């Protein structure tokens, strides 16, 4: 039986309610308002008119646009959104750091320390808020370019949060953001239209809200790309399946197409996840359907060279074709990819491209570089509704898992959904040594235990290792080997008078987002397959403005007004570095809910990856210029490269532009100088990696944990390396294979989770013994390595001492 009973678990987890909810203090609110009006300042009418005339000419200026450009960022809705982000979505440590920065800005000495402008703030009784806008602007620019990491980190965090809330928060009285008219930004109004499913067709078989104890054959943690596949396949095979999803169940009618609302309800920590040093912004799904609910529809298969690497270096036989090693040999993973593509209705014919994707195709074609249509699981890419897929697709145009696999599972009658339930840990049976269930929290307050014959972790590469760490799994590889597919954007501004056709402007956020992909840099710069892809991202106005370089208030307004002239290209790097990890945060409880220790991301960009990204960024600049861009801008926070482009530039000039970006716009490792460049990630992989050797992996090739039989992993945590392509299909194909393996294991396993049959015990003992032998061997190797290092260090010191004079030896001894 499980080691702990429900009563003991409940006693351990319940905490006294605290109805107080933290809010910003008056000092903090004054600094926030001052920050908003510095990042997005109010302008005089003459300044607003000049910006509009420069951007669009005199014929496109309306009073509504002028009033919007004049408007400052310190609106009530923006400040409220900022406050909600601090108290509802940031980790406790992140919120404490941000509030510390606000309180420092609120005092004379603190503002001087944080900004470096000593004489300006020592005469201000209210600190940052008490000086002029020009002085506040100069202080923020000093923070952005500071040689001190804590100043750059504070600037980056404040800039990102202020700009996304200022340009995306909606006034409840008007239903619009105050700055949309300035950017001529018109998001799709979909809330009034009927969703694809209604009533009973859009409901889920939910577990009762008061349930505290459940039993099933398989419990699946997560409903994303991996978890949904496992749930559907096992339910179809006749097993009783319960899926735990930490987000509340939604219906298609809940999707409104609003950017900030989507961040709050569909994204991990409202889209505000960042690496511990603040240098990487990380987007991850946190909704029913996981990442499939908010991804961009680009459906790329696992490349053959990646499969070959997984087979050769990690012993994954399903990545090697039977009977031949030729590149066109079908593998088991290929067969699983075929199955997934068929269910998602992936296609690459009749794909319509929006203007930024057309620019990528055109620029590559003009340079003779490879670029092709990216396969899509968006059925109709021509409709303007395809632009809302990142905010939840109300019309089921994108074939996400709630539209496909989860509905397949529900149709079997064998699947139930336990929503608003976060799994804390897995339960190990003391009699058999098997994993026999999970302990979870329903609605952040009520303990729930689910007993099962098998447990499948599919909570994503950020949360799956957290469950393992909270459960005490002993593998040293849990949470390590994090890959992020680091992304650096490039902005390309186009002259509307030079555009072909009737659409002169790019209309930010319109059309299917990622329909073209260039592999021109996939094998550069060293010839290996650890290069980069060139793609086009999706971005609403809030995310775009938060990512743009900020060189002052007037520059921010200029970027806002000219946003519809801009296309963004991204460099998506297949990272080979192994410096990423996920560890548990310290999460003290507050309010009337229990906070569970969540993921803290550490990531260092490898120098080889940085060099590859620099090379690809230079290529992206050449592609943009060849597509007709009037200028290109890198995304360095303090000193971006802004290069004008001659529309008649020849190859020599394009090459010169590439060299300029490669030298002045170099991508540096964040380990040396974090928060100098806009670095992003939408793909997280590798934190519970799969392999044939228990000394180097967390799970075996069947997806089962080496040191805990009955526990399986079925998400991007499995990836032994980064795939170098958008990981959705790879994740779902691996989950397909894991589900088949679970079905085979359960078919021969007795239904009682507490069985002590000899053959089952023998299998567990063999697995555990193999795991223990592997880690004892690893410990011995580590001890030998340290001994050799110590011996070498001692020898070196002896040689140095022998070569020194007696006086130098005496000095050396004193220093030592």
N, C-alpha and C positions, 0 to 999 in steps of 0.2 A: 504494500500500500504506500501511497505518498508519505513522505517523511513528516509533513506537517498537516494537521487537519484544518478545516475551515475556521474553527473558532480561534485557534492560535494565530492563524494568518490574519484574521480580522482584527484581533487585539493588537497585533504588531503594526498594522498599517493605518488604523484609524487615528486621527489627530483632532484635537479640539478645534471647533470652527472659530474663525476670526472674521467677523463681518466687515471689518474695516478694509477699504480698498485704497491703495496708495494713489496719490495724485501729486502733481508738481506743486512745489511751494511757490509763493508769490515771487520770490527772487528768481527761481528757475523759470517761471513763466515769462518774466520780463526779459530774461536772456534769450529764451526761445523766440519771442516776438522780434527782438532785435536781430537775431540770426536770420529769421525769415525775411525781414525787410532789408537785410544786407545781401543775402543770396539772390533774392528776387525783389529788387527795390521798386518803390513807386517812382514814376517818372513824370516830368513836366510834359504838357501837351506837345510842345515843340520837339522834345526829344523823341516822343512816341511817333510823331508824324515823320520825322527824319528817318527813323528805323524802317518804317513801313515803305516809304518812298524808295529807300535804298534796296529793299528786298523785292518789292513787287511793282514798283512804278506808281505813278499817281492815279492810275485808273482803277486800282483795286483797294482803295482806302475807304473804309466806312467808319461812321461814328462808333459803331459797336466794337470794331477792331481797335480803334484809337483808345477807347475807354478801357479795353482789356489790357492793352500794352501799358497803360498808365497805372494799372492796379498793382499794389504791392503784394508780397507773399504772405503777410501776417493776417490771414483771414481766420475767422473762428473755426471753420471746418478743418483748416490745415493744422492749427494748433491742437485741436481735439484729436486729430489723427496721429499727430506726433506723440501726444500723451498716451493714447491707446497703445501705440507701438512700444513705448518704453515699458509700460506696466503689464501688457497682455502678451507680448510676442518675443521680447528679448529674453535671453537667459539672465538669471539673477546677477551674475558677474558682469555681463554686458550692460545691464541697466544701471548697476552701481557705478561702472566706469563713466557712462554717459552723464549720469547725474553729478558725479564728481566734477566732470568737465564744466557742466552748467554752473555749479556752485563756485568753481574757480573763476569762471568768467564774471560771476556776480560780485567779486571782491577786487579791491585794488591790487593787492599783492598777487592774488590768484590769476587775474587776467594778465598781469605783467609776466608771470611765470609761464603761463600756457602759450601766450602769443609771442613773447620776446620783446614787446613794445613797452619798455619799462616806464619811460617818462610820460608817455601818453596816458597810461592807466593809473599811475600813482596820483594824478590830479583829479581822478573821477571817483566820486563817492559811490556810484552804482556800477563800477567796473565797465564791462563791455557795453552794456546798454546805455551808459552815461556819456559816451563820446559821439562824435559826428559819424555819419554814414561813411564818409571817405576814410576816416581813421579806422573804423571797424573793417572796412574792405581791405585796407592795407595790412591790418593785423591778420586777417584770414589768409591773405596771399603769402604772408611771411610764414604762417603755419604750414601751408601747402608745400613750400619749398625748403622748409627747415632741414638742417642736418640731423636734428634730433627726432628719433622714431616716434616718440610719444606725441609730439606735436602733429606730425603727419597723420598718425592714426586718428587723433581727435578730429582733425580737419576732415578727413575722408569720411568718417562716421557721421559727422554733423551735416556735411554737404549732401551725402547720399540720402539721409533721412529727411532733411528739410526740403530738398528739391522734389523727391518723389511725392511727398504729401502735399506740397504747395501746388503741384501741377496735376495731381490726380484726385485729391479729395473733392467730393461733390457737395455743393450747397444744397441742403435738403429742401430749401424753398424754391430753388430754380431747377434743380435736377441737373445742374451743369457745374463745371469747374470755372473759376473766374478767369483762367488763362487760356481756355480752349479757343476763344475767338482770336486772341493774339496770334496763335499758331495756325489759325484756319483749320483747326482739328475737329473733325466730326466723327466720333466713334459710332459704331452701328447701334441703332436703337432697336433692340430685339425684345425688350421685356413685354411689350404689348402683343406680340405675336404668339400663336399657339406653338407649344413644344411638340416634338415628334411623338412623344408618348404622353398619355394622360390617364388619370384614374388608376384602376387596377393594373393597367399595362405599364405603369411607371412606379410600381411599389416593389418592396423586397420582403422576403420571408424573415422577419426580424425575430430575434430572441426576446422574450419578455423583459421588460425594464426592471422588474424586481428580482429576476433570477440571480441566485448566488452560487449555484452548483450545476454543472452540465457534464454529460458524457457523450462521446462520439467515437468514431473510428479514427478520424484525422482532424486535428485543429490546425488551421492555416493562419499565420500571423501576417496580415497585410492583404490588400485586394488589388495591388498594382499589377504591373506587367507579369511578374512571376507568380504571385499568389493566386491571381484569377485563373491562370492556366492550370495550375495544380488543382484548385478547387473544382473546376469544371471537369477535368479529366477523371478525377477520382470519384466525383459524384456520378458521372456517367457510368463508371465501372461498378457502381452499386454500393459504394462506401458512404457511411454517414459522415458528412463534413460540416464543420463550423468554421467560418472565417471571422477572425477578430480584426476590426478596423478601428483605429483610434479616432478617426473623423466620424462625424455624424453622417448617416445615410442621407443622400440628396436625391432629388428627382430632377429631370431635365428642366422642369419649370422653375427651379431655383436659380438657374443661370441667367444673369441679367446682362452679361456682356460688359460689365463695368470693371475697369482695371483694378482700382484699389480694393473694391469689394472682393474680386477674385483673389487678390493676394492674401487677404485676411482669411478667406474661407477655404481656399484650395491649395495654398502653398505652405511649405514648412516655415513656421515662424513668420508668416505674412511676407515671405520673400526677403527677409532680412538676415538670413543665415550668412555668416561670414567666417573666414578662417580666424584662428585665435589672434593673429597679428593684424587682422582687419584688411589685409591686402586683397583677398579673394572674395567677391560676392558670389554666393552659391544659391542656385535655384533648384528646388526639389519639390515634388508633389506631396501633399498631405491631405488627400481627399479619397473618397470612394473611387477606386480606379487608379489611385496613385499617380505616377508620372504620365500614364496614358491619357488621363483626363486633361492635362494641361500642356502636353508636348505639341510639337509643331507639324506632325504628320509625315516627316521625312523618315522613310522606311528602308534602311540600308542593311544588307545581309552581312554576316560575319565574313570578312575577306579570307581567301584561301591561305594567304601567307600567315594570317593570325592563327588559323586552325592548325597549320603545320607547326608553328611555334608551340602551341599548346600540346600537340601530340609529342613533339620531340623533347621539349624541356620539362613538361609537367606530367607526361605519361597518360594523357587523355586519349584513349584508343578510339573513342567515338569521333574524333577529329581526323582520323586517318582512314583513307579508303581501303577497302579490302581487296587484296590481290594485286594492287598496283599503287605506285606512289606518284603517278602523273598528276598534273595540276587539275585535270578535268575529271578526276575520279570522284564519284559521289561518296560522301561520308554520311554517317548517321546524323550528324548535326545538320548537314544539308537537307536530309529528309525531314527533319524536324522544322527547319526553316521553311520548306515547301508547305508543310501542314499549317504553320502559323500564317504565312502569306495568304494562303487560300481562305483562312477564316477571317482575316482582316481585310480581305478584298484589295490587296496591294496591287497597284497598277502604275505604269509609267507611260501610258498612251492617253491622249486627249487631256494632257495636263496644261492648264493655263498658267502663265507666269505674270506676276505683277511687275511694275516698272523696275524695282531694284534687282529682281532676279533676271529680268531681261538685260539689264546693264551688265550683270556678271557674265551672262552668256555672250553678249555682244563683245565685251572687252576681251574675253578669252579667245573668241573666234578671230578678232582682229590681230591678236598676238600669236595665233597659231597654237594656243595652249588647249589641253583637253578640258572640256566642260560638258556636262550632260544633264538631262532631266533627272531629278531625284525621284525614285519610286515613292508613291504616296498611299496612305490609308485614308485620305480625304477623298470621298467619292466625287464631289463636284468642286473642282478648284477654281472654276470660273465665277462662281457666285461671290458677292461681297461678304456673305456670311462666313466664308472660309477664313476671314480675318479674325474671328472671335474664338478660334479653337484653343488659344492659350488661356482663355477666361472661362472655359467650360462651354461645350457645344450644345446649345439648346435644341438643335435640329437633328442631332445624330448623324451629321454629315461625316464627321470623323469617326472611324470605327475603333473607338476606345474600348477598354475592357468592360465598362458598364453596359455598353451597347452590344458586345459580343460574348465573351467568355462568361461573365457573371450572369447574363441572361440564360446562357446555356446551362449553367449550374442550377439556376432557379427553376428551370423547366423540368429538372429531373425529380424534384420533390425530395431529394436527399441532402439538400444544402440549406443551411441557415446562416444568417448574418448577425453577428453580435457587434453592433456599431457603437461608436463613442466609447470604445473599450481599448485601453492601452495595456499591453502585456508587460508585466514587470520582469518575470523570470520564468524559466522552464523548471519543471519538477522532476527530480530523479528518484526512482523507486529504490529503496535501500535493499530490497530483497534480490532484485534482478539486475540492478545497475542500469536499467533502461530509462529513457525519457518517457514519462507517462502523463504529461499534461502541462498546463501553464497556470500561473497565478496572474491575475489581471485586475485592473481597476475600471469599473464602469462609471462613466461620467465624472471621472477624477475623484470620486468619493467612496464608492461601494466596492469592496473586494469581491471578486468572482474567481472560482476555480473551475477549470475545464479539464476533465480527465479524458485521455485519448490513447490509442495504441501507437500513434505517431504524431509528432509535432513538426510542422514545416515553418521555418522562419523565412518570411518574404517581406520584411519591413523596409527594405532598401539598404543600400551600403552605408548609410549613416546610422540607422536604428537597429539593424540586425546585430552588428557587433555589440551594441549597447545591451541588448537582451542577453547575449552570451556573457558579457562581462558581469552583468548583475547576477547571472546564474552561476558564476564561478567556474566557467570552462577554463581548463588549464593551458590550452594551446597558446604559446607566445605569439602566434600569428593573428590572433583575434584582434581586429581593429587596426592592423598594420597593412602596409602595401596599398594604401589608398591612392587611386588614380582619379584625376579630375577632368581629363581632356581640357586643359587650360585654354581659355579663349581670350584673344585680344582683338578689339574691334578697330576698324578704320572708317572714318567718315569721308564720304565723297559728295561734294556739293556740285549740283548741275545747274546750268543756266537754263531757265524755262524757255527762253527764246530759241535755244538750240535743240530742243527736244523734238523728235519726230512724232507725227500723229497728233491726235487732238488732246491728249492728256499731257499738259505742260508741267504739272507738278506731281510729286511722288505720292502725296496723300499718305502721310505716316500711318502705318498700321493697317493698310487696306490690302485685300487679296490674300491668297494662300501664302504663308510666310516663307517657307523654305522649299522651293521647288527645283532648284538647280544646285549642282555641286561640282566643284573642280578639284581634280586629283593632281593638278600640275606640280604640287609641292609634296606629294605623298612620300617620295623617296629622297627628298633633299633634306639637308645639304650634304649628307655623308653617304648617300646611296642606300642606306638601310630603310626599312619600312617604318621608321619612326619620324615621319614628317608630319605635314599638316594638310587639312582640307580647307578650301575656300568656300564659304557659304554665305547666305543672307539670313539674318536673324529676324525674329518678330520683336517688335517693341511698341508699346503704347507711349503716350506722351510722357507719363511719369517716369518710366524706366529710362527712356531716351534722355530726358533732362538730367536725371540723376547720374547718367554715365558720361554726358558731354563734359569736356574740360571746362572749368570755371576760372575765368581770368578777370573777374570783377562783375559788378552788378549790371553795368551797361552791356558787357559782353554776354551775360546770361540772357538778357532780354533780346539781344541780337540773335543768339542761337535759337531762342524760342520763336521769334518771328520767321526765321529762315528754315525752320525744321522741315517744312514740306518740300524744300529743295534738296534735302539730304537723303542719300542712300547709305546704309551701313553694310559693310562687308565684315565678316569675321574670319579670323584664323583659328581653326580648331586643331590643336596639337595632340598627337598621340604621344602621351608622356611616357618616357622610359624611366624616369627617376623613381626612386623607391622611398622618398622622404615624407610621404603622407601618412597620417594616422588619425584614428578616431578614438577618443577617450571619453570617460564619463565626466560630466560637469558636477560641481557641488551645487545642489539644488535645495536650499532651505525652503520649507513650506511657507506660503503666505496666502491670505484670503481663506475661503472656506473649501479649498481643494487641496489635494496632495500633489505636489510637484515631484515627478520622477526624474532622477538624474539622466539627462539627455546627452546628445553628442556634442563634443567640442572637437573641432577640426584643426589639425596642424598640417601644414603643407609647405614644402620648400620646392620651388621650381628648380629643376636640374639645369645646370649650365648648358648641357647639350640641347635640352628642350628650348631654353631661351634663345640659343643660336638658331635653331630651326624656326622658331616663331619670328625672329628678326628677318630671316631670309624670306619667309612666307609673307610677312607684312610688306616687305619691299615689292614682292610680286603682286600683292593685292593693290598697291599704289599704282603700279604700271597698268594693271587690268582696269582700274577705275579711270585712269587717264585715257587709255585706249577706247574706253566706252563713251568718252565725251565729257568727263568731269571737268569742271572749271577750277577746282582746287581739291586737295586732299588734306586731311588733318589726322594726326595720330592722337591717341587718347591718353597722353601723359598729363598728369594732374596739374603740374606747375609750369611746364615748358614744352607744350606740344609742338610738333613740326607742322607748320601750315605752309603748304607749297602750292602756288598758283600753277595752272597747267595751260599751256598753249594749245588751243583746239586743233591746231595743225602740226602738233609735235611729231617729229619723226622718231625713228627707233633710237637714235643717239640721245635725244632729249628724254625719251622714256627711260632709257637705261640710267641717265644722269639722275632722274627723279628717284629711281629705285635705290641708287647708291646713297642719295641724300637721306632717304627714310631709313636705310640700313645702318647709317652711321649716326645721324642726329636723333633718330627715333628708335634706337636700339632697345630691345626687350631685355631687361636685367633681371636676374634672379631676385625674388622677394626676400631670400635669405640674407642678402647683403644690404638691400635698401628697400624695405617694404613701403607700400602706399605711395609710390611715385607714378603708377600706371594703372589704368582701369583693367583689371584682370577678373574674368568671370568664369563660372562653371555651371553647366546644366546637367552634367553626367558625373555620377559618383560610382566607383567600381573597386572591387578587389579586396575588401576588408575581411572576408572569410573565405579565402580563395580555395579553389579545388585543386587536387593533385593526387598522384599515386604514391607520394612519399609523406607519411605522417610527420616527418621532421621539418617539412617545408610548407605544409598546407593545413587547413582547418578541417576540411571535409574530403572524403574519398571520391573517386570518379562517379559513384552512384549518387553523390550529393549528401551522404550521411556523415555526421560528425565522427571523427576518429575516436574521441574519448567519451562519447555519449551515444550509444546505439539508440535508434528510435528518433533522434533529432536530425532533421534535414534542413538544408538551406536551398532556396530556389529564387534568387534574385541576382542583381548585378554584383553582390558581394562575392559570388562564385568566381568571377573573372580572374584567371591567373595573371593576365596583363590587361592593359587597355586595348580596346579593339581598334581604335583609330577612326571609328564611324559611329554614328548615332546608335546607342546600344539597345534600343527597344526590341528589335527582332532577335538579337543575340540572346537577350535575357529570356524572352519567351520560348525560344528554341531550347535553351538549357533547362528551363522549367518543364518543358514537355518531356524531356528525357528523364528528369528527376521524378516526375509524376509516374511515368511508366515503371521506374525502378521501385518506387514506393508500393505500387499496386502488386508487383511481383513479391516483394518482401512481406506484405500483409497477407497475401494469399497463402503463404506457408507458415505464417506466425499464428499461434493460437489467439483467439479473440480476447481472452482474459489478459489484461495488462500485467497481472501479478503472477503469471505462470512461471513455474520453476522447472520446466522440462529440461532434460539433460542437454539435448541438442541446441536449444536456445541459449542455455548457460554457456555451453562450450563456444558458441559463436561469439558471444559477448566477451568471454575471457580471451579468445584469440585476438579480437580487435583491440581490447585494452592492453594486452601484453605487447602487441606490436607497437602500439602508440607509446607505451612506456619505454620499450627498448630503443625506439627511435629518439626519444628525448633524452634518455640517458647517454646515448652516443653523441647527441648534440651537445650535452653538457660537458662530456669529456673533451670534445673538440674545442669547445670554448675555453676550457681550463688549460689545454695545451697551448692554445693561441696566446692566452694571457701570460703563461709562463715564458714562452718564447719572446714576447714583447718585453717583459720585465728583464729577461736575460740580456736582450739586445740593448735596452736602455742602460743597464748597469755596465755593460761592456763599453758603450759609447762614453759614459762618464769616466770610466777608468782610463780610456785612451786620452780623453781631453785632459784629465788631471796629470797623466804621465808627461804630456807635452808642455805643460805649464811650468813656470818657475815656482820656487817654493813660496814666494810672496803671492803669486796668483793662486796657488793651491789653497793657501790659507784664506784668501779672500773668497774663493769658491766655497770652501767649507762653511765660512760664516754666512754666506748667502743661502746655502742649502739649509 
